[in-house]
Amino acid sequence: MAVVNIAVAEPLRRRGVATRMVGFAQERAAELGMRRLKVGTGSTSFEALALYQRCGMRMTRIDRDYFLRSYPGPTHEHGIRVRDMARLSCPIPVDGNRAEW
């Protein structure tokens, strides 16, 4: 199972909304019998990278030049051109025990 896109409106950030969304995806993946949850985010998406790691995900690889291949024009974050996608994942325990995430 892959998380395709998560976004939280600015006024609602820093309230645990995204953490709950990732938790829901993990729980739903367990219900569906999935073995792994995967996400990808820009290598300059520092807040997202921290969020996913707090949710128990680990980096698995860097997809070099993903944003150059996949988007029609340049994308920037934090004043940096986004080129690479960081891929992260976590195993989904068979018994759904979140402590193992």
Secondary structure, 3 states (H helix, E strand, C coil): CECCCCCCCHHHCCCCHHHHHHHHHHHHHHHCCCCEEEEEEECCCHHHHHHHHHCCCEEEEEECCHHHHHCCCCCEECCEECCCEEEEEEECCCCCCHHHC
